[in-house]
Amino acid sequence: MKKGFVHRFGGGESMLQLAQRIYNLLDDLKAQPDKTFILVAHNGIARVVQSYFYEMTNEEFASFGIKNCEVREYEF
């Protein structure tokens, strides 16, 4: 289902809607360059964050994952 970008999961958000929500959050954080933020997220959100910072194919997006307690650093 990670490749079903417009499918609403159980009537909730689609992957595209989720991405828009997270991209808007990251845009808001980017507008505050004097601050540092820590985001804690599960794989679905981490996948969207990764796609914000790096170009990814659909297959790369669907297969991306982080390990439990993994720390990643991103810079705007």
C-alpha positions as CSV (number, residue, x, y, z in Angstrom):
1,M,0.0,0.0,0.0
2,K,3.0,2.3,0.3
3,K,2.8,2.7,-3.5
4,G,-0.9,3.7,-3.4
5,F,-0.3,7.4,-3.0
6,V,-3.9,8.5,-3.4
7,H,-5.5,5.6,-1.6
8,R,-7.0,6.7,1.8
9,F,-6.0,4.2,4.4
10,G,-9.1,3.1,6.3
11,G,-10.8,6.4,5.4
12,G,-7.9,8.4,6.8
13,E,-5.2,10.3,5.0
14,S,-3.8,9.3,1.7
15,M,0.0,9.2,1.4
16,L,-0.2,12.4,-0.7
17,Q,-2.2,14.1,2.0
18,L,0.3,12.9,4.7
19,A,3.2,14.2,2.6
20,Q,1.5,17.6,2.2
21,R,1.0,17.9,5.9
22,I,4.6,17.0,6.7
23,Y,6.0,19.2,4.0
24,N,4.0,22.1,5.4
25,L,5.5,21.4,8.8
26,L,9.0,21.2,7.4
27,D,8.5,24.5,5.5
28,D,7.4,26.1,8.8
29,L,10.5,24.8,10.5
30,K,12.7,26.0,7.7
31,A,11.4,29.5,8.2
32,Q,13.0,29.5,11.6
33,P,16.7,29.2,10.8
34,D,17.8,30.3,14.3
35,K,16.4,27.2,15.9
36,T,17.1,23.5,16.0
37,F,14.3,21.0,16.1
38,I,14.1,17.3,17.1
39,L,11.4,15.3,15.4
40,V,10.4,11.8,16.6
41,A,8.5,9.7,14.1
42,H,7.7,6.3,12.9
43,N,8.7,4.9,9.5
44,G,5.8,6.4,7.5
45,I,6.6,10.0,8.6
46,A,10.4,9.3,8.4
47,R,9.9,8.2,4.8
48,V,8.1,11.5,3.9
49,V,10.8,13.6,5.7
50,Q,13.5,11.8,3.7
51,S,11.6,12.5,0.5
52,Y,11.5,16.2,1.4
53,F,15.3,16.4,1.5
54,Y,16.3,13.9,-1.2
55,E,14.9,12.9,-4.6
56,M,13.5,9.4,-4.5
57,T,11.9,7.1,-7.0
58,N,8.5,5.5,-6.1
59,E,10.4,2.3,-5.3
60,E,12.9,4.0,-3.1
61,F,10.1,5.8,-1.3
62,A,8.2,2.6,-0.7
63,S,11.2,0.7,0.5
64,F,12.8,3.4,2.7
65,G,12.8,2.7,6.4
66,I,14.7,3.6,9.6
67,K,15.8,1.3,12.4
68,N,14.4,1.6,15.9
69,C,15.9,4.6,17.7
70,E,17.9,5.6,14.6
71,V,19.0,9.2,14.5
72,R,19.2,11.1,11.2
73,E,20.2,14.7,10.8
74,Y,18.9,17.0,8.1
75,E,19.9,20.6,7.2
76,F,17.8,23.1,5.3
